[in-house]
Amino acid sequence: MLITRITTLDNPYDPFSQFDEWYAYDEQKGYHTCEYLGRVTRTSNAFGELDDNAATATAIDEIIRLNPGIYKRVTKDYTEDEA
C-alpha cells in the first residue's frame, strides 16, 4: 500500500522513520503541518484505511497547490506486514 505524507522542503527529517525529529523541526519553524493537514483533510470514522489514505493524499495535494515552494509530498510503499 502506498502511503503519502507531507513535509516542508527544508525539513531534513523523514516523516516516516524520524517522525519525532521531523515533528519537532516542523513545530520549531512554525509550520504546524500536522495541524494544517488535520484541518483540510475530509475524512470520516466510517472510512476504511484505503479511503482515509486517499483523503489524506487529496488534502496534501491541496496544501501543496496552495503553498507552492513550501511543501512536498513523500511516499512509501508498505507491505501489509509493515503497515
GROMACS elastic network, one bead per residue, 0.5 to 0.9 nm:
[ bonds ]
;  ai    aj funct       b0    kb
    1    50     6  0.85716   500
    1    76     6  0.82214   500
    1    77     6  0.54850   500
    1    78     6  0.52144   500
    1    79     6  0.62773   500
    1    80     6  0.73291   500
    1    83     6  0.80879   500
    2    53     6  0.86135   500
    2    75     6  0.65940   500
    2    76     6  0.56972   500
    2    78     6  0.61916   500
    2    79     6  0.87845   500
    3    53     6  0.68115   500
    3    57     6  0.83275   500
    3    74     6  0.84259   500
    3    75     6  0.54886   500
    3    76     6  0.53546   500
    3    77     6  0.61662   500
    3    78     6  0.71154   500
    4    53     6  0.73826   500
    4    54     6  0.87532   500
    4    56     6  0.74966   500
    4    57     6  0.59334   500
    4    60     6  0.81781   500
    4    73     6  0.67463   500
    4    74     6  0.58194   500
    4    76     6  0.67149   500
    4    77     6  0.88607   500
    5    15     6  0.70894   500
    5    16     6  0.79085   500
    5    56     6  0.81118   500
    5    57     6  0.75572   500
    5    60     6  0.74533   500
    5    72     6  0.86002   500
    5    73     6  0.58869   500
    5    74     6  0.52392   500
    5    75     6  0.60981   500
    5    76     6  0.84525   500
    6    15     6  0.78099   500
    6    33     6  0.78356   500
    6    34     6  0.87405   500
    6    37     6  0.85101   500
    6    57     6  0.87952   500
    6    60     6  0.62757   500
    6    63     6  0.89291   500
    6    64     6  0.86359   500
    6    71     6  0.67480   500
    6    72     6  0.58191   500
    6    74     6  0.59484   500
    6    75     6  0.85481   500
    7    10     6  0.83229   500
    7    11     6  0.67601   500
    7    13     6  0.88240   500
    7    14     6  0.83585   500
    7    15     6  0.71734   500
    7    22     6  0.84096   500
    7    26     6  0.83189   500
    7    33     6  0.75048   500
    7    70     6  0.84648   500
    7    71     6  0.55707   500
    7    72     6  0.55716   500
    7    73     6  0.64955   500
    7    74     6  0.72027   500
    8    11     6  0.54532   500
    8    12     6  0.87961   500
    8    26     6  0.78450   500
    8    31     6  0.82377   500
    8    33     6  0.83089   500
    8    69     6  0.86210   500
    8    70     6  0.54792   500
    8    72     6  0.59588   500
    8    73     6  0.86465   500
    9    12     6  0.81521   500
    9    69     6  0.74097   500
    9    70     6  0.57641   500
    9    71     6  0.55927   500
    9    72     6  0.62420   500
   10    70     6  0.80194   500
   10    71     6  0.86983   500
   11    14     6  0.81315   500
   11    22     6  0.68633   500
   11    25     6  0.68066   500
   11    26     6  0.70584   500
   12    22     6  0.75019   500
   12    25     6  0.85244   500
   13    16     6  0.87772   500
   13    17     6  0.82465   500
   13    18     6  0.59313   500
   13    19     6  0.74956   500
   13    21     6  0.64070   500
   13    23     6  0.86534   500
   13    25     6  0.81138   500
   14    17     6  0.55780   500
   14    18     6  0.50711   500
   14    19     6  0.65764   500
   14    21     6  0.82963   500
   14    22     6  0.63137   500
   14    74     6  0.87994   500
   15    18     6  0.55666   500
   15    20     6  0.81237   500
   15    21     6  0.82953   500
   15    22     6  0.56295   500
   15    23     6  0.76520   500
   15    74     6  0.84043   500
   16    19     6  0.58857   500
   16    22     6  0.88680   500
   16    75     6  0.88220   500
   16    76     6  0.79934   500
   17    20     6  0.87974   500
   18    21     6  0.55638   500
   18    22     6  0.59300   500
   18    23     6  0.85157   500
   19    23     6  0.58271   500
   19    24     6  0.84036   500
   20    23     6  0.51803   500
   20    24     6  0.61381   500
   20    25     6  0.86226   500
   21    24     6  0.51314   500
   21    25     6  0.61515   500
   21    26     6  0.85199   500
   22    25     6  0.53086   500
   22    26     6  0.61490   500
   22    27     6  0.86934   500
   23    26     6  0.50011   500
   23    27     6  0.60897   500
   23    28     6  0.84488   500
   23    32     6  0.83670   500
   23    33     6  0.84287   500
   23    34     6  0.81779   500
   24    27     6  0.52313   500
   24    28     6  0.59891   500
   24    29     6  0.85800   500
   25    28     6  0.50922   500
   25    29     6  0.61977   500
   25    30     6  0.86662   500
   25    31     6  0.89790   500
   26    29     6  0.53481   500
   26    30     6  0.63920   500
   26    31     6  0.55396   500
   26    32     6  0.61115   500
   26    33     6  0.68322   500
   26    34     6  0.88046   500
   27    30     6  0.50062   500
   27    31     6  0.59504   500
   27    32     6  0.52980   500
   27    33     6  0.78766   500
   28    31     6  0.78306   500
   28    32     6  0.86043   500
   29    32     6  0.81428   500
   30    33     6  0.85826   500
   31    34     6  0.86342   500
   31    35     6  0.89619   500
   31    36     6  0.83064   500
   32    35     6  0.55551   500
   32    36     6  0.62791   500
   32    37     6  0.87425   500
   33    37     6  0.59948   500
   33    38     6  0.84200   500
   34    37     6  0.51469   500
   34    38     6  0.60831   500
   34    39     6  0.86897   500
   35    39     6  0.62715   500
   35    40     6  0.89216   500
   36    39     6  0.51975   500
   36    40     6  0.65519   500
   36    41     6  0.87086   500
   36    63     6  0.84356   500
   37    40     6  0.54040   500
   37    41     6  0.59395   500
   37    56     6  0.77884   500
   37    59     6  0.67317   500
   37    60     6  0.70131   500
   37    63     6  0.77412   500
   38    41     6  0.55127   500
   38    42     6  0.85137   500
   38    56     6  0.87693   500
   38    59     6  0.88363   500
   39    42     6  0.82548   500
   40    56     6  0.87941   500
   40    59     6  0.59355   500
   40    60     6  0.86073   500
   40    62     6  0.83710   500
   40    63     6  0.81634   500
   41    55     6  0.61571   500
   41    56     6  0.57321   500
   41    57     6  0.86194   500
   41    58     6  0.76264   500
   41    59     6  0.50605   500
   41    60     6  0.81151   500
   42    52     6  0.86729   500
   42    55     6  0.60283   500
   42    56     6  0.76989   500
   42    58     6  0.87171   500
   42    59     6  0.74933   500
   43    46     6  0.83074   500
   43    47     6  0.68505   500
   43    51     6  0.80495   500
   43    52     6  0.61552   500
   43    55     6  0.61037   500
   43    56     6  0.78837   500
   44    47     6  0.53349   500
   44    48     6  0.87886   500
   44    52     6  0.76776   500
   45    48     6  0.79826   500
   45    52     6  0.88672   500
   47    50     6  0.78004   500
   47    51     6  0.55205   500
   47    52     6  0.57598   500
   48    51     6  0.53750   500
   48    52     6  0.60669   500
   48    53     6  0.86238   500
   49    52     6  0.50486   500
   49    53     6  0.61075   500
   49    54     6  0.85842   500
   50    53     6  0.51504   500
   50    54     6  0.61827   500
   50    55     6  0.86710   500
   51    54     6  0.50153   500
   51    55     6  0.61527   500
   51    56     6  0.86059   500
   52    55     6  0.51355   500
   52    56     6  0.62390   500
   52    57     6  0.86614   500
   53    56     6  0.50860   500
   53    57     6  0.61538   500
   53    58     6  0.86238   500
   54    57     6  0.50667   500
   54    58     6  0.61699   500
   54    59     6  0.86546   500
   55    58     6  0.51125   500
   55    59     6  0.62457   500
   55    60     6  0.86508   500
   56    59     6  0.51102   500
   56    60     6  0.61638   500
   56    61     6  0.86695   500
   57    60     6  0.50371   500
   57    61     6  0.62414   500
   57    62     6  0.86966   500
   57    73     6  0.86606   500
   58    61     6  0.51388   500
   58    62     6  0.63485   500
   58    63     6  0.88145   500
   59    62     6  0.50178   500
   59    63     6  0.62452   500
   59    64     6  0.86608   500
   60    63     6  0.51246   500
   60    64     6  0.61990   500
   60    65     6  0.85509   500
   60    71     6  0.88033   500
   60    72     6  0.83840   500
   60    73     6  0.70848   500
   61    64     6  0.51892   500
   61    65     6  0.61118   500
   61    66     6  0.86610   500
   61    72     6  0.87632   500
   61    73     6  0.77977   500
   62    65     6  0.50422   500
   62    66     6  0.61534   500
   62    67     6  0.85269   500
   63    66     6  0.51847   500
   63    67     6  0.59942   500
   63    68     6  0.84784   500
   63    71     6  0.75427   500
   64    67     6  0.51381   500
   64    68     6  0.57959   500
   64    69     6  0.80535   500
   64    70     6  0.74642   500
   64    71     6  0.55165   500
   64    72     6  0.64103   500
   64    73     6  0.79128   500
   65    68     6  0.59177   500
   65    71     6  0.89700   500
   67    70     6  0.58835   500
   67    71     6  0.68038   500
   68    71     6  0.68700   500
   68    72     6  0.87807   500
   69    72     6  0.81302   500
   78    81     6  0.77814   500
   78    82     6  0.57014   500
   78    83     6  0.57888   500
   79    82     6  0.53465   500
   79    83     6  0.63832   500
   80    83     6  0.53867   500
